[in-house]
Amino acid sequence: MTVTVDAARCIACGMCAYAAPEVFRVVGKASTVIAQPQGRGGKVRDAANGCPVNAIRIDG
């Protein structure tokens, strides 16, 4: 599983960093992936599904 954030779409609401702090961190005006998820990534999928602007992409 590879996670990316489209910084151009991201509004830095912080929901993803709250849902999966081991993967996401808000830096400046956008969320950033600080580490790729290990295992099944349930929290990361929750973060992607909850993103209000659909800026999180999960491949794999």
mmJSON file of the N, C-alpha and C atoms, coordinates in Angstrom:
{"data_MODEL":{"atom_site":{
"group_PDB":["ATOM","ATOM","ATOM","ATOM","ATOM","ATOM","ATOM","ATOM","ATOM","ATOM","ATOM","ATOM","ATOM","ATOM","ATOM","ATOM","ATOM","ATOM","ATOM","ATOM","ATOM","ATOM","ATOM","ATOM","ATOM","ATOM","ATOM","ATOM","ATOM","ATOM","ATOM","ATOM","ATOM","ATOM","ATOM","ATOM","ATOM","ATOM","ATOM","ATOM","ATOM","ATOM","ATOM","ATOM","ATOM","ATOM","ATOM","ATOM","ATOM","ATOM","ATOM","ATOM","ATOM","ATOM","ATOM","ATOM","ATOM","ATOM","ATOM","ATOM","ATOM","ATOM","ATOM","ATOM","ATOM","ATOM","ATOM","ATOM","ATOM","ATOM","ATOM","ATOM","ATOM","ATOM","ATOM","ATOM","ATOM","ATOM","ATOM","ATOM","ATOM","ATOM","ATOM","ATOM","ATOM","ATOM","ATOM","ATOM","ATOM","ATOM","ATOM","ATOM","ATOM","ATOM","ATOM","ATOM","ATOM","ATOM","ATOM","ATOM","ATOM","ATOM","ATOM","ATOM","ATOM","ATOM","ATOM","ATOM","ATOM","ATOM","ATOM","ATOM","ATOM","ATOM","ATOM","ATOM","ATOM","ATOM","ATOM","ATOM","ATOM","ATOM","ATOM","ATOM","ATOM","ATOM","ATOM","ATOM","ATOM","ATOM","ATOM","ATOM","ATOM","ATOM","ATOM","ATOM","ATOM","ATOM","ATOM","ATOM","ATOM","ATOM","ATOM","ATOM","ATOM","ATOM","ATOM","ATOM","ATOM","ATOM","ATOM","ATOM","ATOM","ATOM","ATOM","ATOM","ATOM","ATOM","ATOM","ATOM","ATOM","ATOM","ATOM","ATOM","ATOM","ATOM","ATOM","ATOM","ATOM","ATOM","ATOM","ATOM","ATOM","ATOM","ATOM","ATOM","ATOM","ATOM","ATOM","ATOM"],
"id":[1,2,3,4,5,6,7,8,9,10,11,12,13,14,15,16,17,18,19,20,21,22,23,24,25,26,27,28,29,30,31,32,33,34,35,36,37,38,39,40,41,42,43,44,45,46,47,48,49,50,51,52,53,54,55,56,57,58,59,60,61,62,63,64,65,66,67,68,69,70,71,72,73,74,75,76,77,78,79,80,81,82,83,84,85,86,87,88,89,90,91,92,93,94,95,96,97,98,99,100,101,102,103,104,105,106,107,108,109,110,111,112,113,114,115,116,117,118,119,120,121,122,123,124,125,126,127,128,129,130,131,132,133,134,135,136,137,138,139,140,141,142,143,144,145,146,147,148,149,150,151,152,153,154,155,156,157,158,159,160,161,162,163,164,165,166,167,168,169,170,171,172,173,174,175,176,177,178,179,180],
"type_symbol":["N","C","C","N","C","C","N","C","C","N","C","C","N","C","C","N","C","C","N","C","C","N","C","C","N","C","C","N","C","C","N","C","C","N","C","C","N","C","C","N","C","C","N","C","C","N","C","C","N","C","C","N","C","C","N","C","C","N","C","C","N","C","C","N","C","C","N","C","C","N","C","C","N","C","C","N","C","C","N","C","C","N","C","C","N","C","C","N","C","C","N","C","C","N","C","C","N","C","C","N","C","C","N","C","C","N","C","C","N","C","C","N","C","C","N","C","C","N","C","C","N","C","C","N","C","C","N","C","C","N","C","C","N","C","C","N","C","C","N","C","C","N","C","C","N","C","C","N","C","C","N","C","C","N","C","C","N","C","C","N","C","C","N","C","C","N","C","C","N","C","C","N","C","C","N","C","C","N","C","C"],
"label_atom_id":["N","CA","C","N","CA","C","N","CA","C","N","CA","C","N","CA","C","N","CA","C","N","CA","C","N","CA","C","N","CA","C","N","CA","C","N","CA","C","N","CA","C","N","CA","C","N","CA","C","N","CA","C","N","CA","C","N","CA","C","N","CA","C","N","CA","C","N","CA","C","N","CA","C","N","CA","C","N","CA","C","N","CA","C","N","CA","C","N","CA","C","N","CA","C","N","CA","C","N","CA","C","N","CA","C","N","CA","C","N","CA","C","N","CA","C","N","CA","C","N","CA","C","N","CA","C","N","CA","C","N","CA","C","N","CA","C","N","CA","C","N","CA","C","N","CA","C","N","CA","C","N","CA","C","N","CA","C","N","CA","C","N","CA","C","N","CA","C","N","CA","C","N","CA","C","N","CA","C","N","CA","C","N","CA","C","N","CA","C","N","CA","C","N","CA","C","N","CA","C","N","CA","C","N","CA","C","N","CA","C"],
"label_alt_id":[null,null,null,null,null,null,null,null,null,null,null,null,null,null,null,null,null,null,null,null,null,null,null,null,null,null,null,null,null,null,null,null,null,null,null,null,null,null,null,null,null,null,null,null,null,null,null,null,null,null,null,null,null,null,null,null,null,null,null,null,null,null,null,null,null,null,null,null,null,null,null,null,null,null,null,null,null,null,null,null,null,null,null,null,null,null,null,null,null,null,null,null,null,null,null,null,null,null,null,null,null,null,null,null,null,null,null,null,null,null,null,null,null,null,null,null,null,null,null,null,null,null,null,null,null,null,null,null,null,null,null,null,null,null,null,null,null,null,null,null,null,null,null,null,null,null,null,null,null,null,null,null,null,null,null,null,null,null,null,null,null,null,null,null,null,null,null,null,null,null,null,null,null,null,null,null,null,null,null,null],
"label_comp_id":["MET","MET","MET","THR","THR","THR","VAL","VAL","VAL","THR","THR","THR","VAL","VAL","VAL","ASP","ASP","ASP","ALA","ALA","ALA","ALA","ALA","ALA","ARG","ARG","ARG","CYS","CYS","CYS","ILE","ILE","ILE","ALA","ALA","ALA","CYS","CYS","CYS","GLY","GLY","GLY","MET","MET","MET","CYS","CYS","CYS","ALA","ALA","ALA","TYR","TYR","TYR","ALA","ALA","ALA","ALA","ALA","ALA","PRO","PRO","PRO","GLU","GLU","GLU","VAL","VAL","VAL","PHE","PHE","PHE","ARG","ARG","ARG","VAL","VAL","VAL","VAL","VAL","VAL","GLY","GLY","GLY","LYS","LYS","LYS","ALA","ALA","ALA","SER","SER","SER","THR","THR","THR","VAL","VAL","VAL","ILE","ILE","ILE","ALA","ALA","ALA","GLN","GLN","GLN","PRO","PRO","PRO","GLN","GLN","GLN","GLY","GLY","GLY","ARG","ARG","ARG","GLY","GLY","GLY","GLY","GLY","GLY","LYS","LYS","LYS","VAL","VAL","VAL","ARG","ARG","ARG","ASP","ASP","ASP","ALA","ALA","ALA","ALA","ALA","ALA","ASN","ASN","ASN","GLY","GLY","GLY","CYS","CYS","CYS","PRO","PRO","PRO","VAL","VAL","VAL","ASN","ASN","ASN","ALA","ALA","ALA","ILE","ILE","ILE","ARG","ARG","ARG","ILE","ILE","ILE","ASP","ASP","ASP","GLY","GLY","GLY"],
"label_asym_id":["A","A","A","A","A","A","A","A","A","A","A","A","A","A","A","A","A","A","A","A","A","A","A","A","A","A","A","A","A","A","A","A","A","A","A","A","A","A","A","A","A","A","A","A","A","A","A","A","A","A","A","A","A","A","A","A","A","A","A","A","A","A","A","A","A","A","A","A","A","A","A","A","A","A","A","A","A","A","A","A","A","A","A","A","A","A","A","A","A","A","A","A","A","A","A","A","A","A","A","A","A","A","A","A","A","A","A","A","A","A","A","A","A","A","A","A","A","A","A","A","A","A","A","A","A","A","A","A","A","A","A","A","A","A","A","A","A","A","A","A","A","A","A","A","A","A","A","A","A","A","A","A","A","A","A","A","A","A","A","A","A","A","A","A","A","A","A","A","A","A","A","A","A","A","A","A","A","A","A","A"],
"label_entity_id":["1","1","1","1","1","1","1","1","1","1","1","1","1","1","1","1","1","1","1","1","1","1","1","1","1","1","1","1","1","1","1","1","1","1","1","1","1","1","1","1","1","1","1","1","1","1","1","1","1","1","1","1","1","1","1","1","1","1","1","1","1","1","1","1","1","1","1","1","1","1","1","1","1","1","1","1","1","1","1","1","1","1","1","1","1","1","1","1","1","1","1","1","1","1","1","1","1","1","1","1","1","1","1","1","1","1","1","1","1","1","1","1","1","1","1","1","1","1","1","1","1","1","1","1","1","1","1","1","1","1","1","1","1","1","1","1","1","1","1","1","1","1","1","1","1","1","1","1","1","1","1","1","1","1","1","1","1","1","1","1","1","1","1","1","1","1","1","1","1","1","1","1","1","1","1","1","1","1","1","1"],
"label_seq_id":[1,1,1,2,2,2,3,3,3,4,4,4,5,5,5,6,6,6,7,7,7,8,8,8,9,9,9,10,10,10,11,11,11,12,12,12,13,13,13,14,14,14,15,15,15,16,16,16,17,17,17,18,18,18,19,19,19,20,20,20,21,21,21,22,22,22,23,23,23,24,24,24,25,25,25,26,26,26,27,27,27,28,28,28,29,29,29,30,30,30,31,31,31,32,32,32,33,33,33,34,34,34,35,35,35,36,36,36,37,37,37,38,38,38,39,39,39,40,40,40,41,41,41,42,42,42,43,43,43,44,44,44,45,45,45,46,46,46,47,47,47,48,48,48,49,49,49,50,50,50,51,51,51,52,52,52,53,53,53,54,54,54,55,55,55,56,56,56,57,57,57,58,58,58,59,59,59,60,60,60],
"pdbx_PDB_ins_code":[null,null,null,null,null,null,null,null,null,null,null,null,null,null,null,null,null,null,null,null,null,null,null,null,null,null,null,null,null,null,null,null,null,null,null,null,null,null,null,null,null,null,null,null,null,null,null,null,null,null,null,null,null,null,null,null,null,null,null,null,null,null,null,null,null,null,null,null,null,null,null,null,null,null,null,null,null,null,null,null,null,null,null,null,null,null,null,null,null,null,null,null,null,null,null,null,null,null,null,null,null,null,null,null,null,null,null,null,null,null,null,null,null,null,null,null,null,null,null,null,null,null,null,null,null,null,null,null,null,null,null,null,null,null,null,null,null,null,null,null,null,null,null,null,null,null,null,null,null,null,null,null,null,null,null,null,null,null,null,null,null,null,null,null,null,null,null,null,null,null,null,null,null,null,null,null,null,null,null,null],
"Cartn_x":[0.849,0.0,0.892,0.583,1.297,0.284,0.573,-0.334,0.308,-0.48,-0.024,-1.107,-0.694,-1.623,-1.408,-2.495,-2.441,-2.45,-1.274,-1.138,-1.949,-2.194,-2.98,-4.456,-4.937,-6.335,-6.505,-5.488,-5.565,-5.855,-6.751,-7.088,-6.556,-5.74,-5.088,-6.083,-7.168,-8.167,-7.674,-6.709,-6.127,-6.841,-7.913,-8.658,-7.787,-6.983,-6.145,-5.079,-4.478,-3.464,-4.069,-5.322,-6.017,-6.319,-6.756,-7.134,-5.929,-4.825,-3.64,-2.368,-2.088,-0.938,0.413,0.463,1.705,2.0,1.019,1.173,1.126,0.246,0.032,0.435,0.872,1.143,0.842,0.173,-0.091,1.159,1.665,2.859,2.486,2.453,2.078,0.621,0.394,-0.973,-1.459,-0.777,-1.194,-0.733,-1.435,-1.033,0.098,0.961,2.106,2.151,2.55,2.753,4.144,4.185,5.479,6.03,5.159,5.579,4.497,4.908,3.927,3.368,2.086,1.463,2.0,2.037,2.423,1.159,1.093,-0.079,-1.237,-2.443,-3.643,-4.049,-3.669,-3.921,-5.359,-6.062,-7.461,-7.656,-6.79,-6.885,-6.643,-5.724,-5.402,-6.581,-7.242,-8.437,-9.549,-9.689,-10.675,-10.347,-9.073,-8.653,-8.954,-8.66,-8.918,-10.414,-11.214,-12.665,-13.262,-12.636,-13.148,-12.614,-11.657,-11.074,-12.148,-12.401,-13.489,-13.243,-11.992,-11.679,-11.051,-11.1,-10.561,-9.123,-8.284,-6.883,-5.964,-6.469,-5.642,-5.869,-4.759,-4.845,-4.124,-4.764,-4.172,-4.036,-2.822,-2.558,-2.116,-2.716,-2.299,-3.175],
"Cartn_y":[-1.179,0.0,1.238,2.155,3.427,4.555,5.479,6.591,7.89,8.728,10.053,11.072,12.32,13.427,14.449,14.839,15.891,17.233,17.846,19.092,20.23,20.172,21.216,21.16,19.987,19.828,19.952,19.557,19.496,20.875,20.892,22.138,22.142,21.161,21.063,21.052,20.332,20.273,19.449,18.541,17.76,16.463,16.158,14.937,13.701,13.681,12.51,12.336,13.435,13.369,12.91,13.246,12.784,11.288,10.837,9.435,8.503,8.959,8.106,8.942,9.339,10.211,9.577,8.262,7.592,7.681,8.146,8.236,9.68,10.5,11.866,12.923,14.063,15.232,16.471,17.453,18.707,19.568,19.97,20.817,22.011,23.17,24.362,24.32,24.381,24.445,23.133,22.019,20.722,19.588,18.498,17.293,16.628,15.935,15.262,13.831,12.912,11.525,11.447,11.094,11.017,9.595,8.598,7.199,6.404,5.476,4.617,3.632,3.315,2.43,1.006,0.379,-1.017,-1.836,-3.012,-3.86,-3.487,-3.667,-3.498,-2.044,-1.164,0.259,0.686,0.087,0.444,1.906,2.435,3.851,4.764,4.342,5.151,5.174,4.05,4.003,4.865,4.838,5.707,7.177,7.522,8.904,9.303,8.422,8.72,8.872,7.993,8.064,9.307,9.796,10.959,12.29,12.258,13.51,14.322,15.549,16.332,16.783,16.739,17.172,16.048,14.815,13.649,13.852,14.346,14.617,13.424,12.387,11.244,10.122,9.604,8.51,7.293,6.132,4.883,3.968,3.524,2.571,1.266,0.21,-1.114,-1.707],
"Cartn_z":[0.0,0.0,0.0,-0.924,-0.995,-0.848,0.047,0.336,-0.119,-0.788,-1.179,-0.863,-0.715,-0.486,-1.592,-2.235,-3.256,-2.525,-2.417,-1.658,-2.266,-3.564,-4.219,-3.808,-3.462,-3.037,-1.524,-0.776,0.677,1.284,2.282,2.973,4.405,4.75,6.065,7.215,7.048,8.12,9.311,9.07,10.157,10.483,9.783,10.065,9.869,8.823,8.556,9.638,10.06,11.118,12.437,12.664,13.864,13.764,12.574,12.38,12.352,11.75,11.612,11.804,13.037,13.296,12.969,12.876,12.524,11.022,10.237,8.782,8.288,8.869,8.376,9.396,8.879,9.722,8.884,9.488,8.795,8.903,7.748,7.673,6.803,7.405,6.658,6.245,4.947,4.423,3.834,4.142,3.602,4.499,4.398,5.102,4.33,5.07,4.484,4.987,4.133,4.542,5.165,6.45,7.132,7.152,6.936,6.877,6.168,5.35,4.689,5.719,5.61,6.598,6.51,7.651,7.748,8.0,7.439,7.664,6.755,7.244,6.432,6.246,7.13,6.946,7.141,8.09,8.334,8.692,9.546,9.929,8.737,7.863,6.693,5.73,5.553,4.699,5.297,6.615,7.273,7.014,7.092,6.845,5.404,4.46,3.046,2.784,3.366,3.175,3.826,4.888,5.595,5.1,4.181,3.68,2.952,3.403,2.813,1.375,0.926,-0.448,-1.29,-0.762,-1.463,-1.935,-1.033,-1.375,-1.106,-0.442,-0.085,-1.09,-1.614,-2.582,-2.014,-2.138,-1.687,-2.905,-3.171,-4.252,-3.623,-4.092,-3.62,-2.593],
"occupancy":[1.0,1.0,1.0,1.0,1.0,1.0,1.0,1.0,1.0,1.0,1.0,1.0,1.0,1.0,1.0,1.0,1.0,1.0,1.0,1.0,1.0,1.0,1.0,1.0,1.0,1.0,1.0,1.0,1.0,1.0,1.0,1.0,1.0,1.0,1.0,1.0,1.0,1.0,1.0,1.0,1.0,1.0,1.0,1.0,1.0,1.0,1.0,1.0,1.0,1.0,1.0,1.0,1.0,1.0,1.0,1.0,1.0,1.0,1.0,1.0,1.0,1.0,1.0,1.0,1.0,1.0,1.0,1.0,1.0,1.0,1.0,1.0,1.0,1.0,1.0,1.0,1.0,1.0,1.0,1.0,1.0,1.0,1.0,1.0,1.0,1.0,1.0,1.0,1.0,1.0,1.0,1.0,1.0,1.0,1.0,1.0,1.0,1.0,1.0,1.0,1.0,1.0,1.0,1.0,1.0,1.0,1.0,1.0,1.0,1.0,1.0,1.0,1.0,1.0,1.0,1.0,1.0,1.0,1.0,1.0,1.0,1.0,1.0,1.0,1.0,1.0,1.0,1.0,1.0,1.0,1.0,1.0,1.0,1.0,1.0,1.0,1.0,1.0,1.0,1.0,1.0,1.0,1.0,1.0,1.0,1.0,1.0,1.0,1.0,1.0,1.0,1.0,1.0,1.0,1.0,1.0,1.0,1.0,1.0,1.0,1.0,1.0,1.0,1.0,1.0,1.0,1.0,1.0,1.0,1.0,1.0,1.0,1.0,1.0,1.0,1.0,1.0,1.0,1.0,1.0],
"B_iso_or_equiv":[0.0,0.0,0.0,0.0,0.0,0.0,0.0,0.0,0.0,0.0,0.0,0.0,0.0,0.0,0.0,0.0,0.0,0.0,0.0,0.0,0.0,0.0,0.0,0.0,0.0,0.0,0.0,0.0,0.0,0.0,0.0,0.0,0.0,0.0,0.0,0.0,0.0,0.0,0.0,0.0,0.0,0.0,0.0,0.0,0.0,0.0,0.0,0.0,0.0,0.0,0.0,0.0,0.0,0.0,0.0,0.0,0.0,0.0,0.0,0.0,0.0,0.0,0.0,0.0,0.0,0.0,0.0,0.0,0.0,0.0,0.0,0.0,0.0,0.0,0.0,0.0,0.0,0.0,0.0,0.0,0.0,0.0,0.0,0.0,0.0,0.0,0.0,0.0,0.0,0.0,0.0,0.0,0.0,0.0,0.0,0.0,0.0,0.0,0.0,0.0,0.0,0.0,0.0,0.0,0.0,0.0,0.0,0.0,0.0,0.0,0.0,0.0,0.0,0.0,0.0,0.0,0.0,0.0,0.0,0.0,0.0,0.0,0.0,0.0,0.0,0.0,0.0,0.0,0.0,0.0,0.0,0.0,0.0,0.0,0.0,0.0,0.0,0.0,0.0,0.0,0.0,0.0,0.0,0.0,0.0,0.0,0.0,0.0,0.0,0.0,0.0,0.0,0.0,0.0,0.0,0.0,0.0,0.0,0.0,0.0,0.0,0.0,0.0,0.0,0.0,0.0,0.0,0.0,0.0,0.0,0.0,0.0,0.0,0.0,0.0,0.0,0.0,0.0,0.0,0.0],
"pdbx_formal_charge":[null,null,null,null,null,null,null,null,null,null,null,null,null,null,null,null,null,null,null,null,null,null,null,null,null,null,null,null,null,null,null,null,null,null,null,null,null,null,null,null,null,null,null,null,null,null,null,null,null,null,null,null,null,null,null,null,null,null,null,null,null,null,null,null,null,null,null,null,null,null,null,null,null,null,null,null,null,null,null,null,null,null,null,null,null,null,null,null,null,null,null,null,null,null,null,null,null,null,null,null,null,null,null,null,null,null,null,null,null,null,null,null,null,null,null,null,null,null,null,null,null,null,null,null,null,null,null,null,null,null,null,null,null,null,null,null,null,null,null,null,null,null,null,null,null,null,null,null,null,null,null,null,null,null,null,null,null,null,null,null,null,null,null,null,null,null,null,null,null,null,null,null,null,null,null,null,null,null,null,null],
"auth_seq_id":[1,1,1,2,2,2,3,3,3,4,4,4,5,5,5,6,6,6,7,7,7,8,8,8,9,9,9,10,10,10,11,11,11,12,12,12,13,13,13,14,14,14,15,15,15,16,16,16,17,17,17,18,18,18,19,19,19,20,20,20,21,21,21,22,22,22,23,23,23,24,24,24,25,25,25,26,26,26,27,27,27,28,28,28,29,29,29,30,30,30,31,31,31,32,32,32,33,33,33,34,34,34,35,35,35,36,36,36,37,37,37,38,38,38,39,39,39,40,40,40,41,41,41,42,42,42,43,43,43,44,44,44,45,45,45,46,46,46,47,47,47,48,48,48,49,49,49,50,50,50,51,51,51,52,52,52,53,53,53,54,54,54,55,55,55,56,56,56,57,57,57,58,58,58,59,59,59,60,60,60],
"auth_comp_id":["MET","MET","MET","THR","THR","THR","VAL","VAL","VAL","THR","THR","THR","VAL","VAL","VAL","ASP","ASP","ASP","ALA","ALA","ALA","ALA","ALA","ALA","ARG","ARG","ARG","CYS","CYS","CYS","ILE","ILE","ILE","ALA","ALA","ALA","CYS","CYS","CYS","GLY","GLY","GLY","MET","MET","MET","CYS","CYS","CYS","ALA","ALA","ALA","TYR","TYR","TYR","ALA","ALA","ALA","ALA","ALA","ALA","PRO","PRO","PRO","GLU","GLU","GLU","VAL","VAL","VAL","PHE","PHE","PHE","ARG","ARG","ARG","VAL","VAL","VAL","VAL","VAL","VAL","GLY","GLY","GLY","LYS","LYS","LYS","ALA","ALA","ALA","SER","SER","SER","THR","THR","THR","VAL","VAL","VAL","ILE","ILE","ILE","ALA","ALA","ALA","GLN","GLN","GLN","PRO","PRO","PRO","GLN","GLN","GLN","GLY","GLY","GLY","ARG","ARG","ARG","GLY","GLY","GLY","GLY","GLY","GLY","LYS","LYS","LYS","VAL","VAL","VAL","ARG","ARG","ARG","ASP","ASP","ASP","ALA","ALA","ALA","ALA","ALA","ALA","ASN","ASN","ASN","GLY","GLY","GLY","CYS","CYS","CYS","PRO","PRO","PRO","VAL","VAL","VAL","ASN","ASN","ASN","ALA","ALA","ALA","ILE","ILE","ILE","ARG","ARG","ARG","ILE","ILE","ILE","ASP","ASP","ASP","GLY","GLY","GLY"],
"auth_asym_id":["A","A","A","A","A","A","A","A","A","A","A","A","A","A","A","A","A","A","A","A","A","A","A","A","A","A","A","A","A","A","A","A","A","A","A","A","A","A","A","A","A","A","A","A","A","A","A","A","A","A","A","A","A","A","A","A","A","A","A","A","A","A","A","A","A","A","A","A","A","A","A","A","A","A","A","A","A","A","A","A","A","A","A","A","A","A","A","A","A","A","A","A","A","A","A","A","A","A","A","A","A","A","A","A","A","A","A","A","A","A","A","A","A","A","A","A","A","A","A","A","A","A","A","A","A","A","A","A","A","A","A","A","A","A","A","A","A","A","A","A","A","A","A","A","A","A","A","A","A","A","A","A","A","A","A","A","A","A","A","A","A","A","A","A","A","A","A","A","A","A","A","A","A","A","A","A","A","A","A","A"],
"auth_atom_id":["N","CA","C","N","CA","C","N","CA","C","N","CA","C","N","CA","C","N","CA","C","N","CA","C","N","CA","C","N","CA","C","N","CA","C","N","CA","C","N","CA","C","N","CA","C","N","CA","C","N","CA","C","N","CA","C","N","CA","C","N","CA","C","N","CA","C","N","CA","C","N","CA","C","N","CA","C","N","CA","C","N","CA","C","N","CA","C","N","CA","C","N","CA","C","N","CA","C","N","CA","C","N","CA","C","N","CA","C","N","CA","C","N","CA","C","N","CA","C","N","CA","C","N","CA","C","N","CA","C","N","CA","C","N","CA","C","N","CA","C","N","CA","C","N","CA","C","N","CA","C","N","CA","C","N","CA","C","N","CA","C","N","CA","C","N","CA","C","N","CA","C","N","CA","C","N","CA","C","N","CA","C","N","CA","C","N","CA","C","N","CA","C","N","CA","C","N","CA","C","N","CA","C","N","CA","C","N","CA","C"],
"pdbx_PDB_model_num":[1,1,1,1,1,1,1,1,1,1,1,1,1,1,1,1,1,1,1,1,1,1,1,1,1,1,1,1,1,1,1,1,1,1,1,1,1,1,1,1,1,1,1,1,1,1,1,1,1,1,1,1,1,1,1,1,1,1,1,1,1,1,1,1,1,1,1,1,1,1,1,1,1,1,1,1,1,1,1,1,1,1,1,1,1,1,1,1,1,1,1,1,1,1,1,1,1,1,1,1,1,1,1,1,1,1,1,1,1,1,1,1,1,1,1,1,1,1,1,1,1,1,1,1,1,1,1,1,1,1,1,1,1,1,1,1,1,1,1,1,1,1,1,1,1,1,1,1,1,1,1,1,1,1,1,1,1,1,1,1,1,1,1,1,1,1,1,1,1,1,1,1,1,1,1,1,1,1,1,1]
}}}
